[in-house]
Amino acid sequence: MTNQSVVEINTSVEINTTSVHDGNLLHCVEEESLILIMALVIWVLGVIGNTVTFFKIVLNKRLRRPVSVSIACLTVADFCSLCMQFIRIPISQCFFLTGIGVKMIVLDITAVAIHSSTMHIVILAAIRYCLIVYPFHTKWRLTSGKVIASSGVSWAISVCLGISYGIYNRKYYNKTIDKQTDAIVQLLIGLYVLLVPVTFFVIFYIKELRTMKKSLLPKRTSKSIKSISKMISIILILYCVFILPYVVADLCRVLYFHDVFGDSGDATVYQSVVIPIYSVAQITILLNYTVNPFIYFLFSRMIFRVRSWPFRSKLSYRPRKRREQNGI
């Protein structure tokens, strides 16, 4: 493999390419086709799951409560992130030839969607903290409108950061920024996306322990709040597990450019170490935006309960026994 091919591989790593470009020809390998098939299956499941969850909450008035609304907002961000990450796979491999402009636009929109998903995880962590530490105040003060407003703020922040990321990308593709610097920047971005939700969750958890320790009231938590707390915790854990391969791949790329794996001009080392990790990261990041609806189903089955659909026939409706509602 020539040095020119190595340069082209390194240049296209931001869009997770595993193809070797040679002029206008693209040499595909079986692994790329397998990745695309797996990504397609995951994408279909994610689109169905997030779409069903969103419309289930929006169309049912009984589900328009703060926790459910926050889940609906997260499904929107996950849906956008899922679609953009899926689009990046065929245009970065050997299936479509696209210009740099198209790739930069896709990267910019992807950055906005991913950051929005990250911020919505933070919103869920904050809601979990409020439900456990201040259950009575949260019941009356936390409203669906405030959750939607928080979601809007997170999208606004994400757009601003996406614009900044787009400006950076244009400087990189214009050769203003070298590959070694870009590798470090991409690693810092990956660490930011990974550590921000974890940091907020740890802060809230420490405050929760301190508050509970000082409280003179009996430490009782309703079953619904415990279920919501477990659900949010599992979402965060899986988020870290699925994002971690991307961070590891970016770290390996930094080490590669600093000759940790040997000569940085050796394409064999790059293909055998960095590219396989990026291939795994392509799948795991899609899983990150697909698995959440199944978690909602396990811990909040009412979201998927067929009887609660608003357009269900009145003739088939069976009145239930009155149950205590806690307003969350």
C-alpha positions as semicolon CSV with decimal commas, in nm:
position;residue;x (nm);y (nm);z (nm)
1;M;0,000;0,000;0,000
2;T;0,137;0,341;-0,093
3;N;0,183;0,635;0,142
4;Q;-0,092;0,818;-0,049
5;S;-0,338;0,545;0,048
6;V;-0,233;0,578;0,411
7;V;-0,296;0,953;0,400
8;E;-0,642;0,897;0,253
9;I;-0,730;0,642;0,520
10;N;-0,620;0,879;0,795
11;T;-0,806;1,170;0,638
12;S;-1,135;0,981;0,625
13;V;-1,123;0,836;0,976
14;E;-1,364;1,099;1,108
15;I;-1,640;0,934;0,908
16;N;-1,533;0,585;1,013
17;T;-1,423;0,468;0,672
18;T;-1,262;0,128;0,633
19;S;-1,220;0,148;0,256
20;V;-0,900;0,212;0,066
21;H;-0,948;0,483;-0,196
22;D;-0,756;0,456;-0,520
23;G;-0,856;0,739;-0,750
24;N;-1,223;0,693;-0,836
25;L;-1,224;0,323;-0,746
26;L;-1,319;0,188;-0,405
27;H;-1,206;-0,159;-0,302
28;C;-1,470;-0,317;-0,079
29;V;-1,410;-0,597;0,164
30;E;-1,657;-0,846;0,308
31;E;-1,636;-0,693;0,654
32;E;-1,778;-0,364;0,523
33;S;-2,082;-0,534;0,372
34;L;-2,138;-0,722;0,698
35;I;-2,118;-0,397;0,895
36;L;-2,371;-0,235;0,663
37;I;-2,614;-0,527;0,698
38;M;-2,584;-0,524;1,079
39;A;-2,623;-0,147;1,083
40;L;-2,936;-0,172;0,865
41;V;-3,100;-0,422;1,101
42;I;-3,015;-0,211;1,407
43;W;-3,137;0,104;1,232
44;V;-3,475;-0,053;1,149
45;L;-3,523;-0,171;1,508
46;G;-3,419;0,169;1,642
47;V;-3,650;0,362;1,411
48;I;-3,946;0,143;1,504
49;G;-3,872;0,150;1,877
50;N;-3,813;0,525;1,904
51;T;-4,106;0,611;1,678
52;V;-4,351;0,390;1,869
53;T;-4,232;0,528;2,202
54;F;-4,261;0,890;2,091
55;F;-4,610;0,867;1,943
56;K;-4,729;0,647;2,229
57;I;-4,649;0,925;2,475
58;V;-4,760;1,214;2,256
59;L;-5,098;1,065;2,161
60;N;-5,191;0,948;2,510
61;K;-5,287;1,227;2,748
62;R;-5,237;1,005;3,052
63;L;-4,869;0,966;2,963
64;R;-4,797;1,337;2,932
65;R;-4,614;1,353;3,260
66;P;-4,262;1,484;3,325
67;V;-4,081;1,148;3,318
68;S;-4,269;1,025;3,012
69;V;-4,221;1,358;2,834
70;S;-3,846;1,348;2,908
71;I;-3,837;1,000;2,754
72;A;-4,021;1,132;2,447
73;C;-3,768;1,415;2,413
74;L;-3,483;1,164;2,440
75;T;-3,639;0,946;2,169
76;V;-3,637;1,244;1,931
77;A;-3,266;1,305;1,994
78;D;-3,189;0,932;1,971
79;F;-3,386;0,903;1,646
80;C;-3,187;1,188;1,487
81;S;-2,856;1,050;1,613
82;L;-2,943;0,700;1,493
83;C;-3,033;0,817;1,142
84;M;-2,725;1,038;1,105
85;Q;-2,490;0,769;1,232
86;F;-2,646;0,521;0,991
87;I;-2,608;0,761;0,698
88;R;-2,238;0,798;0,774
89;I;-2,171;0,428;0,719
90;P;-2,254;0,392;0,346
91;I;-2,109;0,729;0,247
92;S;-1,785;0,658;0,432
93;Q;-1,730;0,311;0,295
94;C;-1,732;0,168;-0,054
95;F;-2,100;0,210;-0,136
96;F;-2,130;0,576;-0,230
97;L;-1,885;0,833;-0,359
98;T;-1,964;1,172;-0,207
99;G;-1,780;1,500;-0,199
100;I;-1,614;1,657;0,102
101;G;-1,897;1,911;0,129
102;V;-2,161;1,641;0,178
103;K;-1,947;1,462;0,434
104;M;-1,892;1,782;0,631
105;I;-2,266;1,857;0,636
106;V;-2,338;1,505;0,761
107;L;-2,072;1,542;1,029
108;D;-2,213;1,877;1,142
109;I;-2,570;1,746;1,177
110;T;-2,444;1,430;1,347
111;A;-2,254;1,639;1,601
112;V;-2,570;1,835;1,686
113;A;-2,779;1,518;1,728
114;I;-2,520;1,335;1,938
115;H;-2,469;1,629;2,172
116;S;-2,846;1,666;2,211
117;S;-2,874;1,298;2,310
118;T;-2,597;1,351;2,563
119;M;-2,775;1,652;2,715
120;H;-3,102;1,460;2,738
121;I;-2,924;1,188;2,938
122;V;-2,818;1,465;3,177
123;I;-3,181;1,581;3,200
124;L;-3,287;1,227;3,294
125;A;-3,015;1,212;3,560
126;A;-3,141;1,541;3,707
127;I;-3,501;1,414;3,711
128;R;-3,388;1,096;3,886
129;Y;-3,213;1,302;4,153
130;C;-3,519;1,522;4,210
131;L;-3,757;1,226;4,232
132;I;-3,547;1,050;4,495
133;V;-3,437;1,347;4,708
134;Y;-3,742;1,576;4,672
135;P;-4,030;1,345;4,573
136;F;-4,311;1,569;4,706
137;H;-4,172;1,895;4,570
138;T;-4,096;1,732;4,234
139;K;-4,451;1,600;4,209
140;W;-4,593;1,952;4,212
141;R;-4,311;2,169;4,075
142;L;-4,172;1,956;3,796
143;T;-4,401;1,994;3,496
144;S;-4,398;1,863;3,141
145;G;-4,359;2,220;3,016
146;K;-4,036;2,263;3,212
147;V;-3,904;1,936;3,071
148;I;-3,982;2,048;2,715
149;A;-3,816;2,384;2,783
150;S;-3,504;2,204;2,908
151;S;-3,507;1,993;2,594
152;G;-3,529;2,306;2,379
153;V;-3,234;2,460;2,562
154;S;-3,029;2,145;2,508
155;W;-3,104;2,154;2,135
156;A;-3,008;2,522;2,117
157;I;-2,675;2,452;2,291
158;S;-2,618;2,156;2,060
159;V;-2,677;2,367;1,750
160;C;-2,426;2,627;1,868
161;L;-2,164;2,361;1,938
162;G;-2,246;2,195;1,605
163;I;-2,176;2,521;1,423
164;S;-1,842;2,547;1,604
165;Y;-1,761;2,189;1,511
166;G;-1,849;2,264;1,149
167;I;-1,608;2,559;1,144
168;Y;-1,338;2,333;1,285
169;N;-1,405;2,065;1,022
170;R;-1,370;2,313;0,739
171;K;-1,033;2,425;0,873
172;Y;-0,925;2,062;0,896
173;Y;-1,028;1,978;0,540
174;N;-0,858;2,296;0,420
175;K;-0,533;2,158;0,567
176;T;-0,515;2,434;0,830
177;I;-0,509;2,171;1,105
178;D;-0,277;1,871;1,086
179;K;-0,383;1,511;1,150
180;Q;-0,199;1,481;1,482
181;T;-0,388;1,778;1,623
182;D;-0,715;1,652;1,480
183;A;-0,666;1,314;1,645
184;I;-0,628;1,484;1,984
185;V;-0,934;1,705;1,922
186;Q;-1,147;1,405;1,825
187;L;-1,034;1,223;2,140
188;L;-1,127;1,522;2,357
189;I;-1,470;1,538;2,190
190;G;-1,522;1,168;2,256
191;L;-1,422;1,208;2,620
192;Y;-1,659;1,503;2,653
193;V;-1,953;1,304;2,515
194;L;-1,868;1,010;2,742
195;L;-1,784;1,189;3,065
196;V;-2,042;1,471;3,080
197;P;-2,341;1,245;3,168
198;V;-2,123;1,037;3,401
199;T;-1,997;1,348;3,581
200;F;-2,348;1,485;3,636
201;F;-2,474;1,146;3,749
202;V;-2,190;1,112;4,003
203;I;-2,249;1,466;4,132
204;F;-2,621;1,403;4,174
205;Y;-2,554;1,068;4,340
206;I;-2,311;1,219;4,592
207;K;-2,561;1,496;4,672
208;E;-2,831;1,233;4,705
209;L;-2,628;1,035;4,960
210;R;-2,547;1,348;5,160
211;T;-2,908;1,465;5,162
212;M;-3,039;1,125;5,266
213;K;-2,778;1,101;5,540
214;K;-2,876;1,437;5,689
215;S;-3,250;1,382;5,650
216;L;-3,448;1,294;5,962
217;L;-3,736;1,149;5,761
218;P;-3,761;0,773;5,703
219;K;-3,587;0,669;5,384
220;R;-3,883;0,536;5,190
221;T;-3,915;0,547;4,816
222;S;-4,220;0,439;4,619
223;K;-4,192;0,145;4,382
224;S;-4,256;0,365;4,079
225;I;-3,971;0,601;4,169
226;K;-3,740;0,304;4,231
227;S;-3,833;0,163;3,891
228;I;-3,768;0,497;3,721
229;S;-3,436;0,530;3,904
230;K;-3,324;0,184;3,789
231;M;-3,432;0,257;3,433
232;I;-3,235;0,582;3,414
233;S;-2,930;0,418;3,574
234;I;-2,932;0,136;3,320
235;I;-2,971;0,385;3,035
236;L;-2,661;0,569;3,158
237;I;-2,458;0,249;3,205
238;L;-2,539;0,124;2,855
239;Y;-2,466;0,470;2,718
240;C;-2,113;0,452;2,860
241;V;-2,061;0,095;2,735
242;F;-2,168;0,178;2,379
243;I;-1,979;0,509;2,355
244;L;-1,656;0,372;2,504
245;P;-1,535;0,191;2,185
246;Y;-1,538;0,524;1,999
247;V;-1,319;0,680;2,268
248;V;-1,084;0,381;2,260
249;A;-1,059;0,407;1,880
250;D;-0,979;0,779;1,902
251;L;-0,718;0,706;2,169
252;C;-0,556;0,441;1,947
253;R;-0,550;0,692;1,662
254;V;-0,367;0,943;1,882
255;L;-0,117;0,676;1,988
256;Y;-0,071;0,573;1,626
257;F;0,024;0,925;1,520
258;H;0,271;0,942;1,810
259;D;0,443;0,623;1,688
260;V;0,336;0,414;1,989
261;F;0,247;0,124;1,759
262;G;0,556;0,172;1,548
263;D;0,611;0,381;1,236
264;S;0,309;0,611;1,178
265;G;0,349;0,556;0,804
266;D;0,286;0,182;0,833
267;A;-0,064;0,120;0,699
268;T;-0,062;-0,242;0,817
269;V;-0,055;-0,133;1,182
270;Y;-0,336;0,115;1,123
271;Q;-0,556;-0,141;0,950
272;S;-0,495;-0,414;1,208
273;V;-0,538;-0,199;1,522
274;V;-0,736;0,121;1,469
275;I;-0,978;0,033;1,189
276;P;-1,120;-0,283;1,357
277;I;-1,197;-0,079;1,670
278;Y;-1,371;0,185;1,460
279;S;-1,572;-0,092;1,293
280;V;-1,692;-0,215;1,632
281;A;-1,767;0,144;1,734
282;Q;-1,989;0,186;1,428
283;I;-2,219;-0,087;1,558
284;T;-2,209;0,000;1,927
285;I;-2,297;0,365;1,874
286;L;-2,601;0,257;1,670
287;L;-2,700;0,023;1,953
288;N;-2,675;0,317;2,193
289;Y;-2,960;0,494;2,016
290;T;-3,161;0,174;1,958
291;V;-3,168;-0,005;2,292
292;N;-3,345;0,262;2,500
293;P;-3,704;0,183;2,386
294;F;-3,656;-0,176;2,501
295;I;-3,543;-0,049;2,841
296;Y;-3,856;0,167;2,859
297;F;-4,059;-0,145;2,788
298;L;-3,898;-0,340;3,071
299;F;-3,941;-0,070;3,335
300;S;-4,242;0,127;3,210
301;R;-4,469;-0,120;3,037
302;M;-4,755;0,129;3,049
303;I;-4,585;0,317;2,766
304;F;-4,641;0,022;2,534
305;R;-4,976;-0,092;2,677
306;V;-5,212;-0,138;2,383
307;R;-5,526;-0,056;2,583
308;S;-5,407;0,296;2,651
309;W;-5,395;0,403;2,285
310;P;-5,626;0,705;2,252
311;F;-5,797;0,585;1,935
312;R;-5,893;0,244;2,077
313;S;-6,257;0,162;2,030
314;K;-6,478;0,252;2,324
315;L;-6,670;-0,072;2,280
316;S;-6,358;-0,273;2,359
317;Y;-6,264;-0,063;2,658
318;R;-6,292;-0,230;2,995
319;P;-6,307;-0,011;3,304
320;R;-6,035;-0,086;3,552
321;K;-6,022;-0,064;3,923
322;R;-5,912;0,269;4,047
323;R;-5,546;0,282;4,129
324;E;-5,346;0,533;4,318
325;Q;-5,165;0,774;4,088
326;N;-4,850;0,954;4,202
327;G;-4,838;1,214;3,926
328;I;-4,505;1,110;3,771
